Amino acid sequence: MTRRRLPRSLALLALILLLSACGKDKPVSLASGDTLDWADLEGQWLAVNYWAEWCKPCYEEIPELNALDRDPAVTVLGVNYDSLEGDELNAVIRKMGINFPNLIHSPAPRFGWNHPVGLPATFLVNPAGEVVEARFGPQTRNELLTVIQASSEGWE
């Protein structure tokens, strides 16, 4: 390789590496202080639930979502509607008995949905990262699993 081609080749390699890094999702922050890498959730169903402390129906569905999160094929992710953070968010999570991970920021831009206008709101995302259904009002574990199973037919 000539001396002229080496800098050009190195620049091209740097550009390729930079562009490949741009396509990757950055890890997101959880209320627990941990981070979540979206790649770790590939191949799983997601139930993204928006909740708030002032939302009485949200309290009703928390035990159902906790039970759903124990299913190995589904990951439940919570999002506080009021954008609480830090100690304030963690205190409310404990008060409400939420056992599933909670995101600090809404994943709406990642999946292409709008911030919900009513609560509770649950978005079901299939293993390919496609939004299958948006559900409003309190949900049960069985209702959500029924949607997941019906949406999985012919998919697997």
N, CA and C of each residue as an Amber inpcrd file, in Angstrom:
protein
   468
   0.8450000  -1.1640000   0.0000000   0.0000000   0.0000000   0.0000000
   0.8990000   1.2380000   0.0000000   0.6200000   2.1660000  -0.8500000
   1.4440000   3.3740000  -0.9230000   1.1040000   4.3010000   0.2380000
   2.0030000   5.2540000   0.4680000   1.7990000   6.1900000   1.5760000
   0.5520000   7.0440000   1.3750000   0.1800000   7.3170000   0.1340000
  -1.0050000   8.1180000  -0.1410000  -2.2850000   7.3460000   0.1680000
  -2.2640000   6.0650000  -0.0750000  -3.4710000   5.2590000   0.0940000
  -3.7230000   4.9110000   1.5560000  -2.6720000   4.8520000   2.3700000
  -2.8360000   4.4840000   3.7700000  -3.7460000   5.4680000   4.5190000
  -3.5170000   6.7880000   4.4450000  -4.4190000   7.7100000   5.1520000
  -5.8590000   7.6100000   4.6460000  -6.0260000   7.4290000   3.3470000
  -7.3590000   7.3060000   2.7740000  -8.0380000   6.0360000   3.2910000
  -7.2970000   4.9480000   3.3570000  -7.8410000   3.6840000   3.8500000
  -8.2070000   3.7890000   5.3260000  -7.3480000   4.4470000   6.1010000
  -7.6470000   4.6280000   7.5230000  -8.8770000   5.5150000   7.7200000
  -8.9990000   6.5470000   6.9100000 -10.1670000   7.4280000   6.9980000
 -11.4390000   6.6670000   6.6460000 -11.3750000   5.8230000   5.6270000
 -12.5280000   5.0220000   5.2300000 -12.9100000   4.0490000   6.3420000
 -11.9260000   3.4080000   6.9430000 -12.1810000   2.4820000   8.0420000
 -12.8230000   3.2200000   9.2200000 -12.3130000   4.3920000   9.5490000
 -12.8800000   5.1810000  10.6460000 -14.3270000   5.5600000  10.3520000
 -14.6190000   5.9340000   9.1110000 -15.9770000   6.2900000   8.7170000
 -16.9110000   5.0900000   8.8390000 -16.4690000   3.9340000   8.4030000
 -17.2860000   2.7160000   8.5010000 -17.5900000   2.3990000   9.9630000
 -16.5870000   2.4820000  10.8170000 -16.7970000   2.2100000  12.2410000
 -17.7450000   3.2250000  12.8650000 -17.6040000   4.4870000  12.4920000
 -18.4710000   5.5280000  13.0130000 -19.9170000   5.2950000  12.5900000
 -20.1260000   4.9930000  11.3230000 -21.4790000   4.7600000  10.8260000
 -22.1050000   3.5190000  11.4430000 -21.3220000   2.4790000  11.6570000
 -21.8830000   1.2710000  12.2630000 -22.2650000   1.5330000  13.7120000
 -21.5460000   2.3930000  14.4010000 -21.8850000   2.7320000  15.7880000
 -23.1430000   3.5840000  15.8540000 -23.4120000   4.3930000  14.8360000
 -24.5890000   5.2550000  14.8230000 -25.8770000   4.4510000  14.7760000
 -25.8580000   3.2940000  14.1640000 -27.0590000   2.4940000  14.0260000
 -27.4370000   1.7380000  15.2790000 -26.5810000   1.7180000  16.2690000
 -26.8540000   0.9550000  17.4770000 -27.6320000   1.8120000  18.4640000
 -28.5570000   1.1550000  19.1670000 -29.2930000   1.8430000  20.2180000
 -28.3910000   2.0360000  21.4210000 -28.4670000   3.2080000  21.9870000
 -27.7120000   3.4700000  23.2010000 -28.4650000   2.8460000  24.3720000
 -27.7410000   2.3620000  25.3700000 -28.4230000   1.8540000  26.5620000
 -29.2650000   2.9610000  27.1940000 -30.3760000   2.5770000  27.8100000
 -31.2620000   3.5420000  28.4530000 -31.1970000   3.3580000  29.9630000
 -31.4700000   4.4270000  30.6730000 -31.3910000   4.4180000  32.1350000
 -32.6800000   3.9040000  32.7530000 -32.5040000   3.0930000  33.7900000
 -33.6280000   2.5800000  34.5610000 -33.7070000   3.3120000  35.8960000
 -34.8820000   3.3040000  36.5010000 -35.0740000   3.9490000  37.7970000
 -34.1610000   3.3590000  38.8610000 -33.8220000   2.0950000  38.7110000
 -32.9630000   1.4080000  39.6830000 -31.5240000   1.9150000  39.6600000
 -31.1750000   2.6790000  38.6270000 -29.7990000   3.1310000  38.4530000
 -29.0360000   2.2750000  37.4610000 -29.6110000   1.1340000  37.0890000
 -29.0030000   0.2700000  36.0800000 -29.2910000   0.8290000  34.6950000
 -28.6870000   0.2130000  33.6940000 -29.0010000   0.5620000  32.3130000
 -29.5640000  -0.6610000  31.6130000 -30.3130000  -0.4040000  30.5770000
 -30.9310000  -1.4560000  29.7800000 -30.4260000  -1.3270000  28.3590000
 -29.9230000  -2.4070000  27.8230000 -29.4780000  -2.4410000  26.4330000
 -30.5960000  -3.0890000  25.6240000 -31.1430000  -2.3510000  24.6610000
 -32.2520000  -2.8720000  23.8610000 -31.8920000  -4.1950000  23.2000000
 -30.6370000  -4.3810000  22.8520000 -30.2170000  -5.6260000  22.1970000
 -30.4580000  -6.8360000  23.0990000 -30.4160000  -6.6370000  24.4100000
 -30.6610000  -7.7400000  25.3410000 -32.1100000  -8.2100000  25.3050000
 -32.9980000  -7.3860000  24.7680000 -34.4190000  -7.7270000  24.7230000
 -34.8620000  -8.2620000  23.3670000 -33.9500000  -8.3310000  22.4180000
 -34.3080000  -8.8460000  21.0950000 -34.8280000 -10.2680000  21.2260000
 -35.8880000 -10.5590000  20.4950000 -36.4760000 -11.8940000  20.5230000
 -37.4980000 -12.0720000  21.6310000 -37.7790000 -11.0200000  22.3940000
 -38.7630000 -11.0920000  23.4720000 -39.9360000 -10.1700000  23.1770000
 -41.0540000 -10.5080000  23.7520000 -42.1930000  -9.6030000  23.7450000
 -41.9680000  -8.5420000  24.8100000 -42.3960000  -7.3200000  24.5200000
 -42.3420000  -6.2310000  25.4920000 -43.7530000  -5.7310000  25.7600000
 -44.0210000  -5.4440000  27.0110000 -45.2400000  -4.7470000  27.4020000
 -44.7650000  -3.4650000  28.0750000 -44.9370000  -2.3470000  27.3930000
 -44.4950000  -1.0530000  27.9190000 -45.7170000  -0.3680000  28.5170000
 -45.6750000  -0.1550000  29.8280000 -46.8330000   0.3480000  30.5560000
 -46.5630000   1.7420000  31.1130000 -47.4580000   2.6710000  30.7780000
 -47.4130000   4.0300000  31.3200000 -48.3410000   4.0850000  32.5310000
 -47.8410000   4.6200000  33.6350000 -48.5870000   4.6470000  34.8810000
 -48.3170000   5.9620000  35.6120000 -49.1490000   6.2500000  36.6060000
 -48.9490000   7.4300000  37.4560000 -49.4980000   7.1320000  38.8480000
 -48.9540000   7.8230000  39.8310000 -49.3750000   7.6230000  41.2190000
 -50.8360000   8.0240000  41.4220000 -51.3120000   9.0410000  40.7200000
 -52.6700000   9.5380000  40.8720000 -53.7000000   8.7140000  40.1050000
 -53.2500000   7.7210000  39.3550000 -54.1240000   6.9080000  38.4950000
 -54.6130000   5.6730000  39.2660000 -55.8720000   5.6960000  39.7130000
 -56.4070000   4.5640000  40.4790000 -56.4060000   3.2590000  39.6820000
 -56.8100000   3.2510000  38.3990000 -56.7580000   1.9950000  37.6380000
 -55.3340000   1.4450000  37.4850000 -54.3310000   2.3260000  37.5570000
 -52.9420000   1.8570000  37.4740000 -52.6250000   0.9460000  38.6550000
 -53.1190000   1.3220000  39.8400000 -52.8980000   0.4950000  41.0300000
 -53.5110000  -0.8910000  40.8360000 -54.6970000  -0.9430000  40.1950000
 -55.3910000  -2.2150000  39.9730000 -54.5610000  -3.1690000  39.1300000
 -53.8970000  -2.6480000  38.1170000 -53.2150000  -3.5460000  37.1880000
 -51.7740000  -3.8730000  37.5690000 -51.2000000  -3.1930000  38.5430000
 -49.7990000  -3.4560000  38.9130000 -49.5690000  -4.9250000  39.2760000
 -50.4090000  -5.5580000  40.1180000 -50.1670000  -6.9810000  40.4130000
 -50.2130000  -7.8570000  39.1580000 -51.0770000  -7.5210000  38.2150000
 -51.1800000  -8.2790000  36.9610000 -49.9170000  -8.1070000  36.1190000
 -49.3980000  -6.8880000  36.0700000 -48.1740000  -6.6360000  35.3050000
 -46.9660000  -7.2780000  35.9770000 -46.9380000  -7.2660000  37.3150000
 -45.8660000  -7.9650000  38.0310000 -45.8840000  -9.4490000  37.6750000
 -47.0880000 -10.0370000  37.6170000 -47.2180000 -11.4590000  37.2590000
 -46.7910000 -11.6910000  35.8130000 -47.1790000 -10.7920000  34.9090000
 -46.7960000 -10.9280000  33.5000000 -45.2850000 -10.8590000  33.3430000
 -44.6400000 -10.0010000  34.1070000 -43.1910000  -9.8390000  34.0010000
 -42.4380000 -11.0990000  34.4280000 -43.0790000 -11.9560000  35.2030000
 -42.4370000 -13.2150000  35.6050000 -42.4470000 -14.2480000  34.4830000
 -43.2260000 -14.0090000  33.4270000 -43.2520000 -14.9120000  32.2700000
 -41.9470000 -14.7280000  31.5010000 -41.1990000 -15.8110000  31.2450000
 -39.8920000 -15.6600000  30.5870000 -39.9530000 -15.1390000  29.1520000
 -41.1160000 -15.1870000  28.5180000 -41.2230000 -14.7330000  27.1310000
 -41.5870000 -13.2540000  27.0200000 -41.8870000 -12.6130000  28.1540000
 -42.3620000 -11.2260000  28.1400000 -41.5560000 -10.3990000  29.1400000
 -41.1760000  -9.2030000  28.7270000 -40.5580000  -8.2430000  29.6400000
 -41.4870000  -7.0490000  29.7570000 -41.8350000  -6.7070000  30.9790000
 -42.6570000  -5.5270000  31.2330000 -41.7140000  -4.3780000  31.5870000
 -41.9380000  -3.2410000  30.9490000 -41.1750000  -2.0240000  31.2430000
 -42.1630000  -0.9300000  31.6150000 -41.9500000  -0.2970000  32.7430000
 -42.8140000   0.7840000  33.1660000 -42.2590000   2.1370000  32.7700000
 -43.1780000   3.0890000  32.6100000 -42.8100000   4.4760000  32.3280000
 -43.7270000   5.3560000  33.1720000 -43.1420000   6.1640000  34.0480000
 -43.9410000   7.0750000  34.8510000 -44.4430000   8.2090000  33.9690000
 -45.7470000   8.3840000  33.9380000 -46.3920000   9.3740000  33.0810000
 -45.9510000  10.8030000  33.4150000 -45.6460000  11.0400000  34.6880000
 -45.2990000  12.3860000  35.1380000 -43.8100000  12.6880000  35.0540000
 -43.0480000  11.7920000  34.4440000 -41.6050000  11.9750000  34.2360000
 -40.8280000  12.1930000  35.5340000 -41.2570000  11.5120000  36.5970000
 -40.5010000  11.5820000  37.8470000 -39.1480000  10.9190000  37.6450000
 -38.1790000  11.3120000  38.4600000 -36.8400000  10.7130000  38.3920000
 -36.2770000  10.5540000  39.7920000 -35.1930000   9.8170000  39.8820000
 -34.4150000   9.7010000  41.1090000 -35.1870000   9.1330000  42.2830000
 -34.9060000   9.6920000  43.4680000 -35.5130000   9.1960000  44.7060000
 -37.0300000   9.3140000  44.6870000 -37.5360000  10.3880000  44.0940000
 -38.9830000  10.5870000  44.0290000 -39.6390000   9.4540000  43.2360000
 -39.0690000   9.1060000  42.0920000 -39.6010000   8.0140000  41.2750000
 -39.5170000   6.6910000  42.0290000 -38.3770000   6.4100000  42.6270000
 -38.2090000   5.1380000  43.3330000 -39.1430000   5.0150000  44.5270000
 -39.4330000   6.1150000  45.2070000 -40.3790000   6.0830000  46.3260000
 -41.7820000   5.7140000  45.8370000 -42.1920000   6.2730000  44.7140000
 -43.5160000   5.9730000  44.1650000 -43.5680000   4.5270000  43.6570000
 -42.5040000   4.0610000  43.0420000 -42.4400000   2.6710000  42.5770000
 -42.6290000   1.7210000  43.7630000 -41.9460000   1.9970000  44.8690000
 -42.0920000   1.1540000  46.0730000 -43.5140000   1.2440000  46.6280000
 -44.0380000   2.4660000  46.7100000 -45.3860000   2.6830000  47.2550000
 -46.4320000   1.9070000  46.4610000 -46.2800000   1.8740000  45.1480000
 -47.2610000   1.2080000  44.2900000 -47.0120000  -0.2900000  44.1590000
 -45.8960000  -0.7820000  44.6770000 -45.6150000  -2.2200000  44.6100000
 -45.1780000  -2.6920000  43.2400000 -44.5660000  -1.8160000  42.4670000
 -44.1130000  -2.1650000  41.1180000 -42.8080000  -2.9470000  41.2190000
 -42.7930000  -4.1480000  40.6370000 -41.5990000  -5.0030000  40.6780000
 -40.8650000  -5.0930000  39.3440000 -41.4480000  -4.5800000  38.2750000
 -40.8070000  -4.6500000  36.9580000 -39.9520000  -3.3980000  36.7370000
 -38.9710000  -3.4820000  35.8190000 -38.0850000  -2.3380000  35.5670000
 -38.8490000  -1.1230000  35.0330000 -38.3810000   0.0480000  35.4040000
 -38.9830000   1.2920000  34.9300000 -37.9490000   2.1460000  34.2270000
 -38.3190000   2.6160000  33.0510000 -37.4530000   3.4820000  32.2610000
 -37.5310000   4.9100000  32.7910000 -36.4300000   5.6240000  32.7040000
 -36.4200000   7.0330000  33.1030000 -37.1100000   7.8880000  32.0380000
 -36.9230000   7.5370000  30.7770000 -37.5160000   8.3000000  29.6770000
 -38.3970000   7.3880000  28.8320000 -39.4290000   7.9590000  28.2790000
 -40.3600000   7.2100000  27.4430000 -39.6650000   6.6600000  26.1960000
 -39.9670000   5.4100000  25.8320000 -39.4130000   4.8530000  24.6020000
 -40.2730000   5.1640000  23.3780000 -41.2330000   6.0750000  23.5170000
 -42.1320000   6.4010000  22.4060000 -41.3910000   6.7390000  21.1130000
 -40.3400000   7.5670000  21.1460000 -39.6390000   7.8720000  19.8910000
 -39.0090000   6.6300000  19.2440000 -38.5470000   5.7060000  20.0540000
 -37.9030000   4.5000000  19.5250000 -38.8990000   3.6240000  18.7660000
 -40.1210000   3.5320000  19.3030000 -41.1140000   2.6330000  18.7200000
 -42.1330000   3.3430000  17.8320000 -42.1520000   4.6650000  17.8450000
 -43.0140000   5.4100000  16.9390000 -44.4390000   5.6290000  17.4190000
 -44.6850000   5.6000000  18.7100000 -46.0200000   5.9350000  19.1850000
 -45.9850000   7.2940000  19.8670000 -47.1600000   7.8760000  20.0430000
 -47.2780000   9.1570000  20.7320000 -47.3950000   8.9250000  22.2320000
 -47.0370000   9.9440000  22.9940000 -47.2160000   9.8740000  24.4420000
 -48.7090000   9.6850000  24.7040000 -49.0990000   8.6930000  25.5040000
 -50.5290000   8.4380000  25.6970000 -51.2290000   9.6090000  26.3860000
 -52.5120000   9.7720000  26.0670000 -53.2940000  10.8400000  26.6830000
 -54.1600000  10.3110000  27.8180000 -54.2560000   9.0010000  27.9560000
 -55.0220000   8.3890000  29.0280000 -54.2160000   7.2930000  29.6940000
 -54.5640000   7.0050000  30.9480000 -53.8560000   5.9790000  31.7130000
 -54.8440000   4.9970000  32.3280000 -54.3470000   3.8030000  32.6060000
 -53.0590000   3.2580000  32.1910000 -53.0520000   2.9570000  30.7000000
 -51.8750000   2.9470000  30.1390000 -51.6970000   2.6320000  28.7180000
 -50.5940000   1.5910000  28.6010000 -50.8660000   0.5460000  27.8310000
 -49.8900000  -0.5280000  27.6480000 -49.7030000  -0.7770000  26.1630000
 -48.4590000  -0.7440000  25.7220000 -48.1100000  -1.0030000  24.3300000
 -47.4170000  -2.3540000  24.2540000 -47.9160000  -3.2310000  23.3840000
 -47.3120000  -4.5460000  23.1900000 -46.4340000  -4.5110000  21.9500000
 -45.1900000  -4.9220000  22.1210000 -44.1860000  -4.9000000  21.0560000
 -43.7150000  -6.3270000  20.8370000 -43.7810000  -6.7960000  19.5780000
 -43.3890000  -8.1800000  19.2900000 -41.8660000  -8.3340000  19.2500000
 -41.3830000  -9.5720000  19.1560000 -39.9320000  -9.7970000  19.1640000
 -39.1730000  -9.1270000  18.0180000 -39.8750000  -8.7190000  16.9640000
 -39.2290000  -8.0130000  15.8570000 -39.1710000  -6.5050000  16.1100000
 -39.7150000  -6.0530000  17.2510000 -39.6910000  -4.6350000  17.5780000
 -40.8490000  -3.8480000  17.0000000 -41.8980000  -4.5500000  16.5550000
 -43.0640000  -3.8950000  15.9610000 -44.1770000  -3.7700000  16.9970000
 -44.8130000  -2.6040000  17.0470000 -45.9280000  -2.3980000  17.9610000
 -47.1260000  -3.1700000  17.4210000 -47.6290000  -4.0780000  18.2340000
 -48.7430000  -4.9350000  17.8350000 -50.0740000  -4.3430000  18.2730000
 -50.0890000  -3.7670000  19.4730000 -51.3560000  -3.2510000  19.9810000
 -51.1030000  -2.2420000  21.0900000 -51.9610000  -1.2360000  21.1460000
 -51.9800000  -0.2870000  22.2600000 -53.2790000  -0.5300000  23.0120000
 -53.1710000  -0.7070000  24.3210000 -54.3480000  -0.9920000  25.1350000
 -54.4430000   0.0630000  26.2330000 -55.6670000   0.5190000  26.4750000
 -55.8940000   1.5650000  27.4650000 -56.8480000   1.0580000  28.5290000
 -56.6280000   1.4920000  29.7570000 -57.3850000   0.9800000  30.8870000
 -56.6280000  -0.1700000  31.5230000 -57.0850000  -0.6050000  32.7010000
 -56.3690000  -1.6710000  33.4010000 -56.4290000  -2.9850000  32.6320000
 -55.3010000  -3.6670000  32.5830000 -55.1810000  -4.9400000  31.8640000
 -54.8850000  -6.0550000  32.8610000 -55.2350000  -7.2670000  32.4700000
 -54.8500000  -8.4220000  33.2750000 -53.7460000  -9.1730000  32.5470000
 -53.0480000  -9.9800000  33.2980000 -51.9990000 -10.8270000  32.7180000
 -52.5880000 -11.6790000  31.6020000 -53.7430000 -12.2980000  31.8740000
 -54.3530000 -13.1900000  30.8790000 -54.7880000 -12.4470000  29.6230000
 -55.3260000 -11.2390000  29.7680000 -55.7200000 -10.4570000  28.5890000
 -54.5080000 -10.1580000  27.7100000 -53.4240000  -9.7500000  28.3300000
 -52.2240000  -9.4130000  27.5610000 -51.6080000 -10.6540000  26.9280000
 -51.5880000 -11.7670000  27.6620000 -51.0560000 -13.0130000  27.0840000
 -51.9130000 -13.4990000  25.9220000 -53.2280000 -13.2820000  25.9950000
 -54.1130000 -13.6670000  24.8900000 -53.7630000 -12.8830000  23.6290000
 -53.5220000 -11.5820000  23.7670000 -53.1300000 -10.7580000  22.6150000
 -51.7830000 -11.2330000  22.0740000 -50.8510000 -11.5030000  22.9720000
 -49.5200000 -11.9570000  22.5570000 -49.6130000 -13.2840000  21.8140000
 -50.3780000 -14.2200000  22.3620000 -50.5060000 -15.5310000  21.7120000
 -51.1890000 -15.4150000  20.3560000 -52.2410000 -14.6080000  20.2700000
 -52.9420000 -14.4280000  18.9940000 -52.0360000 -13.7550000  17.9680000
 -51.2190000 -12.8270000  18.4110000 -50.3150000 -12.1190000  17.5020000
 -49.1150000 -12.9630000  17.1120000 -48.8390000 -13.9970000  17.8920000
 -47.6840000 -14.8590000  17.6210000 -47.9940000 -15.9420000  16.6040000
 -49.2680000 -16.2210000  16.3610000 -49.6360000 -17.2850000  15.4240000
 -49.0870000 -16.9730000  14.0420000 -48.3420000 -17.9050000  13.5150000
 -47.7460000 -17.7400000  12.1990000 -46.5040000 -16.8750000  12.2030000
 -46.1570000 -16.3370000  13.3560000 -45.0090000 -15.4420000  13.4560000
 -43.7460000 -16.2070000  13.7800000 -43.8900000 -17.1890000  14.6740000
 -42.7070000 -17.8910000  15.1740000 -42.0730000 -18.7690000  14.1410000
